[in-house]
Amino acid sequence: MADESVRYPGLIVPVGHVEPVPRRVRGTVGGRIAFDTRRALYVWERRPYPQFSIPVEDLVDGTLVDEGHSEQRGAGSARRHSLRVGSELRAGAAWVWADDAPEPLHGTVRFEWVALDSWFEEDELVFVHPRSPYARVDTRRSSSSVRVEVDGVVLADAPHCVKLFETGLPTRYYLDPPYVDLTRLRPTDTVSSCPYKGTTSGYWSFDSEVGAHEDIAWAYDHPTNQVDGVAGMITFYNERVDLYVDGALLPRAR
């Protein structure tokens, strides 16, 4: 699974920073609740976004099995554990913080995201990694016209759009499908997930006389609630196309 969020630039949050999560957090394995807590912590092991650290006391069906290996995890050293939930055993799934980690992390465990089958904030699924409390995603309907060209070929020409603003990323311009020339685009099997927008429903590539341009457009048919304004619409990577907004060519995003 590709992940658009890997390009997400770092915010100014220091590595090792810890703060409370004001939401109920749950994780499941094999259809069973591994943990259920209202006392989760955010911990920044790297700058772009935090991870959840869960009080060991709030494990429900989950049991930790010490694997006898320790290493540095950004916020401090931690000891690696397997996670057993019923008949399921997930090796290398958990890291229990050692005494040199920040004091609030003592008695908590940081799970590898992919070791669990699903994560919930309150009753909503969370994808890829926790959402940073310092990142924001908004959509706004706009009368700005948008034209998309690649190698001199017009792939979209829309009289209006929905603009998606995401902290640290270029503005994305979502277009209604009738204004996108899908006859020139080639559907691909690529799927990406984003903790702020959800899981994509489709990607498209374009084969011009110059060459192939892979996965330059995508859509979310069922995005998260905060960006439902772009449901069923198509957007293009600003970085890979010539994008004209209100007739002006925008510099390619980097």
C-alpha positions in Angstrom: 0.0 0.0 0.0 1.4 3.4 -1.0 1.2 6.1 1.5 0.8 9.7 0.4 1.5 10.9 4.0 5.2 9.9 3.8 5.8 13.3 2.2 4.3 15.1 5.1 6.9 17.6 6.3 7.9 17.9 10.0 6.2 20.3 12.3 8.1 22.0 15.1 7.4 19.5 17.8 10.5 18.2 19.5 11.4 14.5 19.4 10.5 13.0 22.8 7.6 15.4 23.4 4.7 13.7 25.3 1.2 15.0 25.9 -2.2 13.5 26.8 -4.6 12.3 24.1 -8.1 13.7 24.8 -9.8 10.8 23.1 -10.7 7.2 23.8 -8.3 4.9 21.9 -8.8 1.2 21.2 -7.0 -1.4 19.2 -8.1 -4.8 17.9 -6.5 -8.0 16.9 -8.4 -11.0 15.5 -11.7 -9.3 16.2 -10.9 -8.8 19.9 -10.1 -5.7 21.8 -6.4 -5.7 22.7 -6.6 -2.4 24.7 -9.2 0.3 25.5 -8.0 3.5 27.2 -9.0 7.1 27.9 -5.4 7.7 29.2 -3.4 7.3 26.0 -0.4 9.6 25.4 1.0 11.1 22.3 4.8 10.6 22.0 6.9 12.0 19.2 9.6 9.5 18.2 10.2 11.6 15.1 9.0 15.1 14.1 6.2 14.7 11.5 3.6 13.0 13.7 3.2 11.2 17.0 2.5 7.6 18.1 0.1 6.5 20.8 1.5 5.1 24.0 -1.0 3.0 26.0 -1.0 2.3 29.8 -0.2 -1.3 30.3 -3.0 -1.4 32.8 -5.5 -0.7 30.0 -4.8 -3.9 28.1 -8.0 -5.8 27.8 -7.4 -9.1 26.0 -3.8 -8.3 25.2 -0.9 -9.9 26.9 2.7 -8.8 26.5 5.5 -11.3 26.1 9.1 -10.0 26.6 11.4 -10.8 23.7 14.5 -9.8 25.5 15.6 -7.1 23.2 16.0 -3.3 23.9 16.8 -0.4 21.6 16.4 3.4 21.4 13.0 4.6 20.1 13.5 8.4 19.8 11.9 9.3 23.2 14.1 6.9 25.1 15.0 3.2 25.2 12.3 0.5 25.2 12.1 -3.3 25.5 10.5 -5.2 22.6 7.5 -7.5 23.4 5.2 -9.8 21.4 1.4 -9.2 21.8 -0.8 -12.2 22.4 -4.6 -11.7 22.0 -6.5 -15.0 22.2 -4.9 -17.4 19.8 -3.1 -14.6 17.9 0.6 -13.8 18.6 2.1 -10.7 16.9 5.9 -10.8 17.2 7.7 -7.5 17.7 4.4 -5.7 18.2 5.1 -3.6 21.3 7.7 -1.5 23.0 7.6 -1.0 26.8 9.4 2.2 27.8 12.5 2.0 30.0 13.4 4.3 32.9 15.3 6.7 30.7 12.2 7.6 28.8 10.2 10.7 29.8 8.4 10.0 33.2 4.9 10.1 31.8 5.7 7.1 29.5 6.6 4.9 32.4 4.2 2.0 32.6 3.0 2.5 29.0 3.5 0.6 25.8 4.0 1.8 22.2 2.5 -0.6 19.7 3.7 -1.0 16.1 0.8 0.3 14.0 0.6 -2.6 11.6 0.7 -5.1 14.4 -2.9 -4.4 15.1 -5.8 -5.1 12.8 -7.6 -1.8 13.5 -7.3 1.4 15.6 -10.1 3.6 16.8 -10.3 7.1 18.1 -13.7 7.1 19.9 -15.8 5.1 17.4 -14.0 6.2 14.2 -11.3 4.2 12.4 -7.8 5.7 12.2 -5.5 4.9 9.3 -1.7 4.8 8.9 -0.7 6.6 12.2 -2.3 8.9 14.8 -3.4 12.3 13.6 -1.2 15.0 14.9 -3.1 17.5 17.1 -1.0 20.2 15.3 -2.2 19.3 11.8 -5.4 20.5 10.2 -7.3 19.5 7.0 -10.1 21.7 5.6 -12.0 21.8 2.4 -13.6 24.9 0.7 -15.8 25.1 -2.4 -14.3 27.6 -4.8 -15.2 29.4 -8.0 -11.6 29.1 -9.1 -11.2 27.5 -12.5 -8.7 24.7 -12.8 -7.0 23.3 -15.9 -4.5 20.4 -15.8 -2.0 19.6 -18.6 0.7 17.0 -19.0 3.1 17.1 -21.9 0.8 19.7 -23.5 -2.3 17.5 -23.3 -5.3 18.8 -21.4 -6.5 16.2 -18.9 -9.0 18.3 -17.0 -10.7 21.7 -17.4 -13.1 22.7 -14.6 -15.0 25.9 -14.0 -14.9 25.4 -10.3 -13.3 23.1 -7.7 -13.0 22.1 -4.0 -9.7 23.2 -2.5 -8.3 21.0 0.2 -5.9 22.7 2.6 -3.7 20.4 4.7 -1.0 21.6 7.1 2.4 21.5 5.5 1.2 20.2 2.1 0.4 22.0 -1.1 -3.3 22.9 -1.7 -5.0 20.2 -3.6 -7.7 21.0 -6.2 -10.5 18.5 -6.4 -12.5 18.4 -9.6 -15.9 16.9 -10.5 -15.3 13.8 -12.7 -17.2 15.2 -15.8 -14.5 17.9 -16.1 -11.7 15.2 -16.1 -10.9 13.5 -19.4 -11.0 9.9 -18.1 -10.6 8.6 -21.6 -7.0 9.7 -21.5 -6.3 8.3 -18.0 -5.4 4.7 -17.2 -6.8 3.3 -13.9 -4.2 1.6 -11.7 -4.3 -0.8 -8.7 -2.6 1.7 -6.4 -4.2 2.3 -3.0 -3.0 4.8 -0.4 -4.2 5.7 3.0 -4.0 8.9 5.0 -4.9 9.4 8.7 -6.6 12.7 7.9 -8.5 11.7 4.7 -9.0 8.0 4.7 -8.3 5.4 2.0 -8.4 6.2 -1.7 -10.9 4.6 -4.1 -8.8 4.9 -7.2 -5.6 6.2 -8.9 -5.0 7.1 -12.5 -1.9 7.3 -14.7 -1.4 9.0 -18.1 0.6 7.7 -21.1 1.6 10.5 -23.4 3.7 10.4 -26.5 6.6 11.5 -24.3 6.3 8.8 -21.7 4.3 7.3 -18.8 3.2 9.4 -15.9 2.3 7.0 -13.1 -0.4 7.6 -10.5 -0.8 11.3 -11.1 -4.4 11.5 -10.0 -6.6 10.0 -7.3 -10.0 10.1 -5.6 -11.6 9.3 -2.3 -15.2 8.0 -2.7 -15.6 7.6 1.1 -13.2 10.0 2.8 -13.2 10.8 6.5 -15.9 13.1 7.9 -13.7 16.3 8.0 -13.1 16.2 4.2 -16.4 14.7 2.9 -16.6 17.8 0.6 -14.2 16.0 -1.8 -16.1 12.7 -1.9 -16.1 11.3 -5.4 -14.0 14.1 -6.9 -10.6 13.7 -8.6 -7.4 15.6 -7.9 -3.9 15.6 -9.4 -0.4 15.8 -7.9 0.6 19.5 -8.3 4.2 18.2 -8.3 3.7 16.1 -11.5 1.4 18.2 -13.7 1.0 21.7 -15.2 -1.7 23.2 -13.1 -3.5 26.4 -14.1 -5.7 28.1 -11.5 -7.8 31.0 -12.8 -5.7 31.0 -15.9 -2.3 31.3 -14.1 0.2 28.5 -14.2 1.2 27.5 -10.7 4.8 26.7 -9.8 5.2 22.9 -9.4 5.1 22.0 -5.7 8.2 20.3 -4.3 
